[in-house]
Amino acid sequence: MDIKKALLITRDRIECLSSFIPSNESEKKTALETMEYLQFIERLLSEMEEN
């Protein structure tokens, strides 16, 4: 997989997760952790794409 495709998929997952409405505390915690992880990966991929 190339960086551009990975970045597109990551951004799509961030967008999808942004509209997710958790139904309990466990889902809320998982969604927050997943969002943090995806944003971290997005930053790394963006930096890699620039270089």
N, C-alpha and C positions, 0 to 999 in steps of 0.2 A: 504494500500500500504506500502510495506517495504522500508527502506532507500535505499537499493541497486537499486531497480526498479525506485524509484524517481530520483536517481542520474543518472541512464542510460537515462531516459526520458529528464532530464534537459540538459545533455550533448548533446543529439541528437538535442534538440531545439536550443542550442547554435550553433551547427554546421550548422544547416539549416539557422539560422538567419545570420550567417557569410557570406553566399553566396547570401543573399537577396540584391537586388539593388533597393533602393527607387526611386520613380519617381517624388517625390516632397518634399518640405521642411517638410510638416506634417508627411509623412512616414519616413523621415530621423530622425526626432525628436523621433517619436514613436519607431523606431528600436533601436536607441541609448539608450533610457530609458529601453526598454525591455531587451536589452543585459546586461545593468548594473544590472537590477533586477535578471536575470537568473544567472549571475556570482556570485551575492551575495548568492542566494539560493544554488548554487553549493558549495560554500565555507562552508555554514552552514551544508549542508548534508555531505560533506566530513569530517567535524569535528565530526559530530554525528556518522558517520560510524567508525571512529577511536576509539571512546569511547565505 
